[in-house]
Amino acid sequence: MKIEFDHERHEYKINGIIFPSVTTIISDLNLIDTTWFKPEHAERGNHIHLITQMIDENDLDYDTVDDSYKGYMSAYEKFLKECKPEWFEIEKIVVCNTHRYAGKFDRSGIINRKNCLLDVKSGVSHWTHGLQTAAYKHAFGDLGLKRYGLYLRKGGDYKLKEYSDRNDIKHFKNACALWWRKNDNK
């Protein structure tokens, strides 16, 4: 399977066929209020994802981290020290051919002796993060994974939140079907 990702459009091509991303489906259906989102928020999230990835891959030059991200970096390091995760996958692209969507989750591995899938966040918790992690888990093959959001704070703290609502995947599949219904008619 050939997978291409268009970062600008935030869409995937699977063997040349366009699949929407999980976040595109959620945002296009206005399940998230983007009134207060600013480009710098997305930029911050991208930088923090890269920093955490580089920490996990032992490839971060700490001297290159901008001061505005150091609190988030400290929060992630605190999480690593306290929870001692063991990662199997980092920034893994997953595809669901049945429902025609794709996405990239941040980590899969073990936290507190539980197999899990984790998404790193630099904002606040939102109910759609449960749908997002359920979609990734479904496309990954389920495997009984626990789903977590890791919320990193600028002040150096973090919150690890488990998403356990079994209806999350049902709601995401419904959203996905609506997205395709809306977009197949364009």
N, CA and C atoms as a LAMMPS dump frame, in Angstrom:
ITEM: TIMESTEP
0
ITEM: NUMBER OF ATOMS
558
ITEM: BOX BOUNDS ff ff ff
-5.0000000000000000e+02 5.0000000000000000e+02
-5.0000000000000000e+02 5.0000000000000000e+02
-5.0000000000000000e+02 5.0000000000000000e+02
ITEM: ATOMS id mol type element x y z
1 1 1 N 0.844 -1.169 0
2 1 2 C 0 0 0
3 1 3 C 0.894 1.238 0
4 2 1 N 0.667 2.129 -0.943
5 2 2 C 1.437 3.366 -1.039
6 2 3 C 0.656 4.484 -0.338
7 3 1 N 1.276 5.101 0.671
8 3 2 C 0.633 6.164 1.439
9 3 3 C 1.407 7.458 1.245
10 4 1 N 0.685 8.507 0.833
11 4 2 C 1.267 9.843 0.711
12 4 3 C 0.464 10.776 1.599
13 5 1 N 1.151 11.736 2.234
14 5 2 C 0.471 12.708 3.081
15 5 3 C 0.736 14.106 2.56
16 6 1 N -0.333 14.853 2.298
17 6 2 C -0.237 16.252 1.884
18 6 3 C -0.441 17.101 3.131
19 7 1 N 0.663 17.608 3.682
20 7 2 C 0.615 18.355 4.943
21 7 3 C -0.22 19.628 4.798
22 8 1 N -0.088 20.297 3.687
23 8 2 C -0.813 21.544 3.443
24 8 3 C -2.336 21.336 3.483
25 9 1 N -2.814 20.295 2.814
26 9 2 C -4.26 20.013 2.745
27 9 3 C -4.732 19.084 3.867
28 10 1 N -3.781 18.53 4.58
29 10 2 C -4.044 17.589 5.671
30 10 3 C -4.9 16.416 5.182
31 11 1 N -4.437 15.82 4.083
32 11 2 C -5.135 14.655 3.544
33 11 3 C -4.128 13.597 3.111
34 12 1 N -4.618 12.387 3.052
35 12 2 C -3.798 11.241 2.699
36 12 3 C -4.217 10.724 1.325
37 13 1 N -3.247 10.211 0.598
38 13 2 C -3.534 9.482 -0.63
39 13 3 C -3.093 8.053 -0.398
40 14 1 N -4.031 7.15 -0.552
41 14 2 C -3.77 5.728 -0.389
42 14 3 C -3.871 5.117 -1.781
43 15 1 N -2.73 4.67 -2.289
44 15 2 C -2.674 4.146 -3.664
45 15 3 C -3.332 5.115 -4.655
46 16 1 N -3.083 6.414 -4.441
47 16 2 C -3.587 7.449 -5.341
48 16 3 C -4.991 7.941 -5.048
49 17 1 N -5.692 7.331 -4.087
50 17 2 C -7.065 7.723 -3.744
51 17 3 C -7.028 8.583 -2.48
52 18 1 N -7.692 9.737 -2.532
53 18 2 C -7.684 10.662 -1.397
54 18 3 C -8.576 10.14 -0.275
55 19 1 N -8.002 10.086 0.922
56 19 2 C -8.712 9.753 2.144
57 19 3 C -8.607 10.969 3.069
58 20 1 N -9.695 11.385 3.703
59 20 2 C -9.587 12.488 4.658
60 20 3 C -8.896 12.012 5.934
61 21 1 N -8.292 12.975 6.63
62 21 2 C -7.704 12.639 7.924
63 21 3 C -8.798 12.599 8.988
64 22 1 N -8.504 11.969 10.088
65 22 2 C -9.432 11.898 11.213
66 22 3 C -9.807 13.309 11.662
67 23 1 N -8.804 14.182 11.809
68 23 2 C -9.082 15.539 12.273
69 23 3 C -9.845 16.357 11.239
70 24 1 N -9.637 16.082 9.954
71 24 2 C -10.408 16.771 8.919
72 24 3 C -11.886 16.424 9.038
73 25 1 N -12.185 15.16 9.234
74 25 2 C -13.58 14.724 9.38
75 25 3 C -14.222 15.432 10.565
76 26 1 N -13.533 15.443 11.687
77 26 2 C -14.077 16.057 12.902
78 26 3 C -14.253 17.562 12.727
79 27 1 N -13.281 18.234 12.145
80 27 2 C -13.381 19.691 12.017
81 27 3 C -14.331 20.12 10.908
82 28 1 N -14.36 19.395 9.777
83 28 2 C -15.264 19.758 8.68
84 28 3 C -16.738 19.65 9.068
85 29 1 N -17.035 18.794 10.026
86 29 2 C -18.417 18.646 10.484
87 29 3 C -18.734 19.588 11.65
88 30 1 N -17.805 20.508 11.902
89 30 2 C -17.97 21.532 12.951
90 30 3 C -18.194 20.927 14.337
91 31 1 N -17.535 19.821 14.598
92 31 2 C -17.623 19.222 15.929
93 31 3 C -16.696 19.926 16.917
94 32 1 N -15.823 20.777 16.374
95 32 2 C -14.903 21.564 17.192
96 32 3 C -15.171 23.031 16.894
97 33 1 N -15.299 23.839 17.92
98 33 2 C -15.45 25.278 17.74
99 33 3 C -14.06 25.87 17.504
100 34 1 N -13.809 26.274 16.268
101 34 2 C -12.487 26.808 15.909
102 34 3 C -12.434 28.335 15.99
103 35 1 N -13.424 28.936 16.62
104 35 2 C -13.497 30.394 16.721
105 35 3 C -12.211 30.985 17.282
106 36 1 N -11.66 30.338 18.277
107 36 2 C -10.503 30.902 18.975
108 36 3 C -9.17 30.334 18.498
109 37 1 N -9.195 29.416 17.531
110 37 2 C -7.954 28.841 17.029
111 37 3 C -7.196 29.882 16.215
112 38 1 N -5.915 29.894 16.402
113 38 2 C -5.047 30.799 15.647
114 38 3 C -3.926 29.975 15.021
115 39 1 N -3.342 30.467 13.926
116 39 2 C -2.238 29.728 13.29
117 39 3 C -1.109 29.395 14.264
118 40 1 N -0.858 30.28 15.218
119 40 2 C 0.231 30.012 16.17
120 40 3 C -0.076 28.83 17.078
121 41 1 N -1.363 28.518 17.286
122 41 2 C -1.716 27.339 18.086
123 41 3 C -1.32 26.061 17.345
124 42 1 N -1.599 26.027 16.054
125 42 2 C -1.209 24.859 15.239
126 42 3 C 0.31 24.757 15.173
127 43 1 N 0.971 25.887 15.031
128 43 2 C 2.44 25.892 14.987
129 43 3 C 3.016 25.369 16.302
130 44 1 N 2.436 25.826 17.416
131 44 2 C 2.878 25.344 18.731
132 44 3 C 2.719 23.834 18.819
133 45 1 N 1.547 23.333 18.418
134 45 2 C 1.306 21.892 18.46
135 45 3 C 2.299 21.117 17.615
136 46 1 N 2.592 21.625 16.422
137 46 2 C 3.573 20.96 15.547
138 46 3 C 4.953 20.918 16.185
139 47 1 N 5.358 22.042 16.779
140 47 2 C 6.68 22.087 17.432
141 47 3 C 6.742 21.131 18.621
142 48 1 N 5.696 21.111 19.414
143 48 2 C 5.687 20.246 20.595
144 48 3 C 5.692 18.775 20.189
145 49 1 N 4.941 18.435 19.137
146 49 2 C 4.973 17.059 18.641
147 49 3 C 6.382 16.676 18.202
148 50 1 N 7.03 17.571 17.495
149 50 2 C 8.39 17.282 17.026
150 50 3 C 9.357 17.148 18.198
151 51 1 N 9.24 18.028 19.178
152 51 2 C 10.117 17.964 20.356
153 51 3 C 9.93 16.638 21.088
154 52 1 N 8.666 16.238 21.327
155 52 2 C 8.432 14.983 22.058
156 52 3 C 8.913 13.783 21.244
157 53 1 N 8.719 13.849 19.939
158 53 2 C 9.212 12.759 19.086
159 53 3 C 10.736 12.663 19.168
160 54 1 N 11.396 13.807 19.1
161 54 2 C 12.863 13.805 19.144
162 54 3 C 13.381 13.345 20.508
163 55 1 N 12.663 13.675 21.582
164 55 2 C 13.04 13.175 22.903
165 55 3 C 12.968 11.653 22.902
166 56 1 N 11.856 11.109 22.4
167 56 2 C 11.669 9.658 22.392
168 56 3 C 12.659 8.937 21.491
169 57 1 N 13.117 9.616 20.461
170 57 2 C 14.084 9.013 19.534
171 57 3 C 15.525 9.375 19.904
172 58 1 N 15.706 9.976 21.091
173 58 2 C 17.037 10.389 21.574
174 58 3 C 17.773 11.229 20.541
175 59 1 N 17.054 12.167 19.94
176 59 2 C 17.617 12.963 18.855
177 59 3 C 17.414 14.464 19.068
178 60 1 N 17.094 14.877 20.287
179 60 2 C 16.817 16.289 20.539
180 60 3 C 18.075 17.016 20.995
181 61 1 N 18.397 18.09 20.313
182 61 2 C 19.451 19.012 20.755
183 61 3 C 18.746 20.051 21.623
184 62 1 N 18.868 19.902 22.931
185 62 2 C 18.13 20.74 23.876
186 62 3 C 18.438 22.223 23.702
187 63 1 N 19.612 22.543 23.197
188 63 2 C 19.986 23.943 22.997
189 63 3 C 19.185 24.613 21.884
190 64 1 N 18.529 23.815 21.045
191 64 2 C 17.774 24.378 19.925
192 64 3 C 16.305 24.624 20.255
193 65 1 N 15.866 24.218 21.452
194 65 2 C 14.459 24.363 21.818
195 65 3 C 14.18 25.809 22.23
196 66 1 N 13.225 26.421 21.551
197 66 2 C 12.805 27.788 21.843
198 66 3 C 12.259 27.861 23.261
199 67 1 N 12.566 28.952 23.948
200 67 2 C 12.133 29.115 25.339
201 67 3 C 10.625 28.958 25.511
202 68 1 N 9.843 29.349 24.505
203 68 2 C 8.384 29.277 24.632
204 68 3 C 7.869 27.835 24.675
205 69 1 N 8.715 26.864 24.319
206 69 2 C 8.306 25.455 24.327
207 69 3 C 8.927 24.651 25.462
208 70 1 N 9.814 25.271 26.22
209 70 2 C 10.542 24.522 27.255
210 70 3 C 9.639 24.002 28.372
211 71 1 N 8.578 24.726 28.704
212 71 2 C 7.644 24.245 29.727
213 71 3 C 6.932 22.977 29.277
214 72 1 N 6.521 22.952 28.004
215 72 2 C 5.876 21.753 27.447
216 72 3 C 6.859 20.583 27.416
217 73 1 N 8.112 20.898 27.067
218 73 2 C 9.152 19.876 27.046
219 73 3 C 9.349 19.308 28.454
220 74 1 N 9.393 20.181 29.447
221 74 2 C 9.542 19.739 30.843
222 74 3 C 8.359 18.876 31.27
223 75 1 N 7.158 19.257 30.83
224 75 2 C 5.968 18.47 31.159
225 75 3 C 6.088 17.067 30.576
226 76 1 N 6.571 16.969 29.334
227 76 2 C 6.72 15.654 28.714
228 76 3 C 7.784 14.833 29.438
229 77 1 N 8.881 15.462 29.793
230 77 2 C 9.934 14.75 30.521
231 77 3 C 9.44 14.288 31.896
232 78 1 N 8.61 15.093 32.528
233 78 2 C 8.018 14.71 33.813
234 78 3 C 7.12 13.48 33.621
235 79 1 N 6.308 13.497 32.57
236 79 2 C 5.464 12.342 32.245
237 79 3 C 6.321 11.094 32.037
238 80 1 N 7.399 11.22 31.264
239 80 2 C 8.282 10.07 31.002
240 80 3 C 8.866 9.516 32.297
241 81 1 N 9.293 10.415 33.168
242 81 2 C 9.905 9.999 34.436
243 81 3 C 8.885 9.318 35.349
244 82 1 N 7.675 9.864 35.417
245 82 2 C 6.669 9.342 36.344
246 82 3 C 5.951 8.096 35.819
247 83 1 N 5.679 8.044 34.522
248 83 2 C 4.889 6.934 33.959
249 83 3 C 5.737 5.861 33.287
250 84 1 N 6.967 6.194 32.951
251 84 2 C 7.908 5.236 32.354
252 84 3 C 7.306 4.437 31.185
253 85 1 N 6.801 5.137 30.185
254 85 2 C 6.203 4.405 29.056
255 85 3 C 7.264 3.673 28.24
256 86 1 N 6.827 2.632 27.581
257 86 2 C 7.67 1.912 26.623
258 86 3 C 6.951 2.017 25.281
259 87 1 N 7.55 2.745 24.339
260 87 2 C 6.892 2.984 23.049
261 87 3 C 7.255 1.925 22.015
262 88 1 N 6.242 1.48 21.285
263 88 2 C 6.431 0.557 20.165
264 88 3 C 6.361 1.301 18.83
265 89 1 N 5.482 2.285 18.752
266 89 2 C 5.28 3.061 17.526
267 89 3 C 5.294 4.542 17.886
268 90 1 N 5.923 5.344 17.034
269 90 2 C 5.956 6.795 17.199
270 90 3 C 5.528 7.421 15.876
271 91 1 N 4.511 8.307 15.954
272 91 2 C 3.997 9 14.764
273 91 3 C 3.638 7.986 13.664
274 92 1 N 2.72 7.117 13.967
275 92 2 C 2.323 6.01 13.096
276 92 3 C 1.103 6.384 12.251
277 93 1 N 1.243 6.263 10.933
278 93 2 C 0.118 6.474 10.025
279 93 3 C -0.718 5.204 9.971
280 94 1 N -2.029 5.37 10.109
281 94 2 C -2.966 4.249 10.038
282 94 3 C -4.05 4.572 9.011
283 95 1 N -4.587 3.515 8.403
284 95 2 C -5.582 3.661 7.345
285 95 3 C -6.746 2.709 7.613
286 96 1 N -7.955 3.215 7.461
287 96 2 C -9.144 2.368 7.52
288 96 3 C -9.759 2.37 6.12
289 97 1 N -9.573 1.28 5.401
290 97 2 C -10.119 1.172 4.048
291 97 3 C -11.639 1.054 4.047
292 98 1 N -12.193 0.407 5.064
293 98 2 C -13.641 0.211 5.131
294 98 3 C -14.385 1.546 5.194
295 99 1 N -13.914 2.44 6.047
296 99 2 C -14.596 3.724 6.242
297 99 3 C -13.885 4.875 5.521
298 100 1 N -12.828 4.561 4.826
299 100 2 C -12.08 5.499 3.979
300 100 3 C -11.588 6.739 4.73
301 101 1 N -10.765 6.504 5.736
302 101 2 C -10.094 7.603 6.429
303 101 3 C -8.694 7.153 6.816
304 102 1 N -7.87 8.125 7.149
305 102 2 C -6.509 7.832 7.595
306 102 3 C -6.141 8.837 8.679
307 103 1 N -5.055 8.564 9.343
308 103 2 C -4.594 9.481 10.375
309 103 3 C -3.238 9.059 10.891
310 104 1 N -2.742 9.858 11.794
311 104 2 C -1.433 9.565 12.389
312 104 3 C -1.556 9.734 13.896
313 105 1 N -1.399 8.628 14.627
314 105 2 C -1.401 8.757 16.079
315 105 3 C 0.028 8.955 16.554
316 106 1 N 0.142 9.47 17.766
317 106 2 C 1.456 9.866 18.261
318 106 3 C 2.283 8.725 18.838
319 107 1 N 1.662 7.861 19.628
320 107 2 C 2.416 6.772 20.25
321 107 3 C 1.517 5.557 20.468
322 108 1 N 2.13 4.387 20.401
323 108 2 C 1.519 3.18 20.948
324 108 3 C 2.599 2.5 21.776
325 109 1 N 2.158 1.868 22.84
326 109 2 C 3.128 1.228 23.712
327 109 3 C 2.491 0.755 24.997
328 110 1 N 3.258 0.828 26.077
329 110 2 C 2.796 0.38 27.385
330 110 3 C 2.953 1.527 28.38
331 111 1 N 1.861 1.808 29.092
332 111 2 C 1.879 2.753 30.215
333 111 3 C 1.2 2.045 31.374
334 112 1 N 1.856 2.051 32.516
335 112 2 C 1.298 1.399 33.712
336 112 3 C 0.856 -0.035 33.427
337 113 1 N 1.687 -0.767 32.715
338 113 2 C 1.45 -2.176 32.373
339 113 3 C 0.218 -2.387 31.492
340 114 1 N -0.229 -1.332 30.803
341 114 2 C -1.382 -1.442 29.914
342 114 3 C -0.96 -1.087 28.489
343 115 1 N -1.345 -1.935 27.532
344 115 2 C -1.123 -1.591 26.127
345 115 3 C -2.004 -0.4 25.786
346 116 1 N -1.428 0.57 25.103
347 116 2 C -2.188 1.792 24.876
348 116 3 C -1.802 2.492 23.578
349 117 1 N -2.665 3.428 23.245
350 117 2 C -2.447 4.369 22.155
351 117 3 C -2.555 5.745 22.796
352 118 1 N -1.616 6.634 22.483
353 118 2 C -1.566 7.933 23.141
354 118 3 C -1.483 9.043 22.106
355 119 1 N -2.229 10.12 22.347
356 119 2 C -2.154 11.304 21.513
357 119 3 C -1.687 12.467 22.374
358 120 1 N -0.644 13.147 21.929
359 120 2 C -0.056 14.267 22.663
360 120 3 C -0.801 15.543 22.297
361 121 1 N -1.174 16.32 23.309
362 121 2 C -1.914 17.563 23.11
363 121 3 C -1.251 18.701 23.879
364 122 1 N -1.34 19.903 23.306
365 122 2 C -0.821 21.069 24.018
366 122 3 C -1.946 22.036 24.372
367 123 1 N -3.177 21.653 24.075
368 123 2 C -4.332 22.476 24.42
369 123 3 C -5.128 21.815 25.53
370 124 1 N -6.407 22.12 25.559
371 124 2 C -7.27 21.575 26.599
372 124 3 C -8.009 20.336 26.085
373 125 1 N -8.463 19.534 27.016
374 125 2 C -9.207 18.321 26.685
375 125 3 C -10.534 18.688 26.021
376 126 1 N -10.928 17.881 25.051
377 126 2 C -12.191 18.09 24.347
378 126 3 C -12.796 16.721 24.061
379 127 1 N -14.114 16.625 24.1
380 127 2 C -14.776 15.33 23.915
381 127 3 C -14.432 14.675 22.588
382 128 1 N -14.115 15.47 21.564
383 128 2 C -13.781 14.883 20.26
384 128 3 C -12.444 14.152 20.275
385 129 1 N -11.622 14.381 21.277
386 129 2 C -10.365 13.637 21.373
387 129 3 C -10.646 12.156 21.608
388 130 1 N -11.766 11.856 22.252
389 130 2 C -12.191 10.458 22.403
390 130 3 C -12.522 9.841 21.051
391 131 1 N -13.215 10.6 20.194
392 131 2 C -13.518 10.113 18.842
393 131 3 C -12.226 9.918 18.05
394 132 1 N -11.334 10.886 18.17
395 132 2 C -10.066 10.846 17.438
396 132 3 C -9.252 9.607 17.811
397 133 1 N -9.09 9.365 19.099
398 133 2 C -8.287 8.212 19.52
399 133 3 C -8.987 6.895 19.18
400 134 1 N -10.328 6.894 19.226
401 134 2 C -11.071 5.686 18.849
402 134 3 C -10.877 5.383 17.361
403 135 1 N -10.864 6.422 16.535
404 135 2 C -10.655 6.233 15.09
405 135 3 C -9.26 5.673 14.819
406 136 1 N -8.258 6.203 15.5
407 136 2 C -6.894 5.686 15.324
408 136 3 C -6.808 4.228 15.76
409 137 1 N -7.4 3.942 16.912
410 137 2 C -7.379 2.574 17.443
411 137 3 C -8.059 1.616 16.477
412 138 1 N -9.201 2.011 15.94
413 138 2 C -9.935 1.171 14.993
414 138 3 C -9.095 0.91 13.738
415 139 1 N -8.498 1.942 13.199
416 139 2 C -7.688 1.786 11.984
417 139 3 C -6.417 0.982 12.252
418 140 1 N -5.907 1.075 13.468
419 140 2 C -4.692 0.345 13.852
420 140 3 C -4.979 -1.142 14.034
421 141 1 N -6.24 -1.474 14.298
422 141 2 C -6.611 -2.877 14.479
423 141 3 C -7.091 -3.191 15.871
424 142 1 N -7.447 -2.185 16.63
425 142 2 C -8.018 -2.282 17.966
426 142 3 C -7.044 -2.893 18.961
427 143 1 N -6.891 -4.199 18.995
428 143 2 C -5.938 -4.886 19.867
429 143 3 C -6.181 -4.659 21.356
430 144 1 N -7.363 -4.211 21.738
431 144 2 C -7.657 -4.006 23.149
432 144 3 C -6.862 -2.889 23.794
433 145 1 N -6.402 -1.95 23.024
434 145 2 C -5.58 -0.862 23.551
435 145 3 C -6.396 0.124 24.379
436 146 1 N -5.816 0.596 25.462
437 146 2 C -6.375 1.731 26.191
438 146 3 C -6.071 2.974 25.351
439 147 1 N -6.933 3.986 25.44
440 147 2 C -6.732 5.226 24.682
441 147 3 C -6.497 6.379 25.653
442 148 1 N -5.42 7.132 25.393
443 148 2 C -5.084 8.251 26.273
444 148 3 C -4.823 9.519 25.475
445 149 1 N -5.151 10.629 26.117
446 149 2 C -4.698 11.939 25.674
447 149 3 C -3.705 12.422 26.708
448 150 1 N -2.557 12.887 26.256
449 150 2 C -1.552 13.447 27.162
450 150 3 C -1.536 14.948 26.949
451 151 1 N -2.014 15.68 27.932
452 151 2 C -2.15 17.135 27.84
453 151 3 C -0.966 17.793 28.536
454 152 1 N -0.09 18.383 27.731
455 152 2 C 1.111 19.032 28.25
456 152 3 C 0.811 20.501 28.519
457 153 1 N 1.271 20.992 29.645
458 153 2 C 1.024 22.371 30.053
459 153 3 C 2.303 23.198 29.953
460 154 1 N 2.123 24.443 29.602
461 154 2 C 3.247 25.374 29.449
462 154 3 C 4.053 25.493 30.747
463 155 1 N 3.38 25.367 31.886
464 155 2 C 4.041 25.504 33.185
465 155 3 C 4.828 24.283 33.619
466 156 1 N 4.856 23.221 32.806
467 156 2 C 5.657 22.047 33.131
468 156 3 C 4.876 20.875 33.711
469 157 1 N 3.567 21.008 33.812
470 157 2 C 2.737 19.902 34.298
471 157 3 C 2.06 19.204 33.128
472 158 1 N 1.467 18.071 33.419
473 158 2 C 0.742 17.318 32.4
474 158 3 C -0.483 16.662 33.03
475 159 1 N -1.391 16.263 32.162
476 159 2 C -2.546 15.47 32.59
477 159 3 C -2.681 14.318 31.615
478 160 1 N -2.757 13.112 32.141
479 160 2 C -2.969 11.926 31.326
480 160 3 C -4.438 11.532 31.493
481 161 1 N -5.182 11.598 30.392
482 161 2 C -6.615 11.315 30.452
483 161 3 C -6.93 10.086 29.623
484 162 1 N -7.616 9.129 30.249
485 162 2 C -8.045 7.944 29.513
486 162 3 C -9.396 8.219 28.86
487 163 1 N -9.518 7.81 27.599
488 163 2 C -10.792 7.863 26.88
489 163 3 C -11.32 6.438 26.813
490 164 1 N -12.419 6.194 27.495
491 164 2 C -12.903 4.819 27.619
492 164 3 C -14.343 4.622 27.141
493 165 1 N -14.966 5.649 26.601
494 165 2 C -16.349 5.513 26.139
495 165 3 C -16.379 4.598 24.916
496 166 1 N -17.032 3.465 25.048
497 166 2 C -17.095 2.488 23.951
498 166 3 C -17.901 3.009 22.765
499 167 1 N -18.685 4.04 22.969
500 167 2 C -19.469 4.618 21.883
501 167 3 C -18.659 5.573 21.004
502 168 1 N -17.458 5.924 21.431
503 168 2 C -16.644 6.86 20.649
504 168 3 C -16.449 6.383 19.213
505 169 1 N -16.169 5.108 19.017
506 169 2 C -15.927 4.624 17.651
507 169 3 C -17.218 4.648 16.839
508 170 1 N -18.332 4.327 17.463
509 170 2 C -19.621 4.383 16.768
510 170 3 C -19.897 5.821 16.31
511 171 1 N -19.654 6.775 17.2
512 171 2 C -19.881 8.179 16.852
513 171 3 C -18.934 8.633 15.737
514 172 1 N -17.677 8.18 15.806
515 172 2 C -16.75 8.569 14.739
516 172 3 C -17.166 7.96 13.403
517 173 1 N -17.552 6.699 13.402
518 173 2 C -17.987 6.066 12.145
519 173 3 C -19.19 6.803 11.554
520 174 1 N -20.114 7.227 12.409
521 174 2 C -21.25 8.015 11.935
522 174 3 C -20.787 9.344 11.349
523 175 1 N -19.851 9.997 12.025
524 175 2 C -19.305 11.26 11.515
525 175 3 C -18.61 11.041 10.18
526 176 1 N -17.894 9.95 10.084
527 176 2 C -17.19 9.617 8.842
528 176 3 C -18.185 9.408 7.699
529 177 1 N -19.258 8.687 7.978
530 177 2 C -20.286 8.455 6.961
531 177 3 C -20.917 9.771 6.517
532 178 1 N -21.188 10.656 7.467
533 178 2 C -21.745 11.973 7.133
534 178 3 C -20.764 12.788 6.303
535 179 1 N -19.483 12.727 6.678
536 179 2 C -18.462 13.472 5.925
537 179 3 C -18.449 13.005 4.468
538 180 1 N -18.454 11.693 4.262
539 180 2 C -18.436 11.171 2.89
540 180 3 C -19.72 11.525 2.147
541 181 1 N -20.856 11.47 2.826
542 181 2 C -22.125 11.843 2.186
543 181 3 C -22.072 13.291 1.719
544 182 1 N -21.569 14.139 2.57
545 182 2 C -21.455 15.568 2.255
546 182 3 C -20.473 15.803 1.116
547 183 1 N -19.361 15.108 1.124
548 183 2 C -18.292 15.383 0.16
549 183 3 C -18.405 14.593 -1.143
550 184 1 N -19.134 13.491 -1.135
551 184 2 C -19.356 12.758 -2.4
552 184 3 C -20.261 13.525 -3.344
553 185 1 N -21.018 14.472 -2.804
554 185 2 C -21.971 15.219 -3.624
555 185 3 C -21.433 16.576 -4.077
556 186 1 N -20.177 16.821 -3.894
557 186 2 C -19.6 18.11 -4.316
558 186 3 C -19.256 18.098 -5.77
